[in-house]
Amino acid sequence: MSERPDKRQMAYTAAAMYGGAAFVSVVEGAIPGGPELSVVPGAAALILVTLIVAVGPRLPERALASLGPIGATFIAYAIATTPLGQGDGVLLYIWPVLWVAYFFSRRASVLIVAWVGVVQGVALIHLNGVLDRWIDLVVSVGIAAVVVQMLSERNARLVARLAEEARVDKLTGVRNRRGFEERGAVEVERARREGHSVGVASFDIDYFKRVNDEWGHDAGDRVLERLGAIFRSESRSVDIVGRLGGEEFVALLPSADAEQTLAYAERIRAAFATSVDREVPNVTVSAGVVATAGPESLEQLLQVADSALYAAKRGGRDRAVLHDQAPASTSPLRNSMSALGSWQTS
């Protein structure tokens, strides 16, 4: 699901909530003619404010979540020790309910509403209160929790969508450099940790500068869009394709060996070469391919794939070249330049 707010936000807003409760307790106690209030909830709130500010951001999320029910319990205690009918203490229940509904899950929202019902029920029993007040409170805080939870989830989805869009190249529909590097680094680390194979194919459109110079940049954009569409149609859902800039593209294929990665590069090359767009010239693409089990880093794979791509360019373009992988005990990056004589062309 979408990203949750960080624990620093949770802790400091909880501290503000408890600080506000302590302030209300002090002010109401100082008003002449007001109800006699217990100093326990206010004092406890001040102590919690100090603790939350000091260690709150380092607490586990479950510990932070408990601050909502604790606050509701303090409110119930204050109500139970105040003569019935004096003060509007029940309004304070909305604070922990809204806080929990915004920062935590639907389950946590249900639990805080239920807990408010329990502690307020105990307070009303102590004061010989009436049931209709309890129903009004539970229904009110329940509706508030539902609304805030829905708004929080909608906001989280919007933020996640904007973050994803910021990682997509708008012209081609594949990931941009940032999006590719973020996802690619995660996949390479997983392959390294689990010892799985991963393939990388680096692509470059042949003589792309001539297209822009002779046909104009609009034609160049159409060529890029066409290649992006081919990548999207020929790639698996787990494959990570990115445009690194200009006419340079790269694809990372999880759990793919050298043969599978080379076949993918050839499929992209053939589809691009045979696609027809009468408004732009026919162009081709070259590719460099590398695959290894337990890769050391994304940067290493990209460098080796780029070396294979340069070999494809020197070999006549419009072809895919596979790097002849060095032994597992030897770094392919350290040997990439010395191994240029052992490329295998498709």
PEQUI-V105286 format. One record per backbone hydrogen bond with DSSP energy under -1.0 kcal/mol. NH is the residue of the N-H (numbers start at 1). CO is the residue of the C=O. Records with the same first field share a line. If there is no record, write none. Layout:
NH->CO, CO
This chain:
10->6
11->7
12->8
13->9
14->10
15->11
16->12
17->13
18->14
19->15
20->16
21->17
22->18
23->19
24->20
25->21
26->22
27->23
28->24
29->25
30->26
34->31
43->39
44->40
45->41
46->42
47->43
48->44
49->45
50->46
51->47
52->48
53->49
54->50
55->51
56->52
58->55
59->56
64->60
65->61
66->62
67->64
68->65
70->66
71->67
72->68
73->69
74->70
75->71
76->72
77->73
78->74
79->75
80->76
81->77
82->79
86->83
91->88
92->89
93->90
94->91
95->92
97->93
98->94
99->95
100->96
101->97
102->98
103->99
104->100
109->105
110->106
111->107
112->108
113->109
114->110
115->111
116->112
117->113
118->114
119->115
120->116
121->117
122->118
123->119
124->120
125->121
126->122
127->123
129->124
135->131
136->132
137->133
138->134
139->135
140->136
141->137
142->138
143->139
144->140
145->141
146->142
147->143
148->144
149->145
150->146
151->147
152->148
153->149
154->150
155->151
156->152
157->153
158->154
159->155
160->156
161->157
162->158
163->159
164->160
165->161
166->162
167->164
168->165
169->174
173->169
175->241
176->167
180->176
181->177
182->178
183->179
184->180
185->181
186->182
187->183
188->184
189->185
190->186
191->187
192->188
193->189
194->190
195->191
196->191
198->292
199->253
200->290
201->251
202->288
203->249
204->286
205->247
206->284
208->205
212->208
213->209
214->210
215->211
220->216
221->217
222->218
223->219
224->220
225->221
226->222
227->223
228->224
229->225
230->226
231->227
232->228
233->229
234->230
235->231
240->252
242->250
243->175
244->248
245->248
248->245
249->203
250->242
251->201
252->240
253->199
255->197
256->253
261->257
262->258
263->259
264->260
265->261
266->262
267->263
268->264
269->265
270->266
271->267
272->268
273->269
274->270
280->277
286->204
287->319
288->202
289->321
290->200
292->198
294->196
301->297
302->298
303->299
304->300
305->301
306->302
307->303
308->304
309->305
310->306
311->307
312->308
313->309
314->310
315->311
316->313
317->312
321->287
322->344
323->289
325->323
330->327
335->331
339->335
340->337
342->339
343->340
344->322
346->320
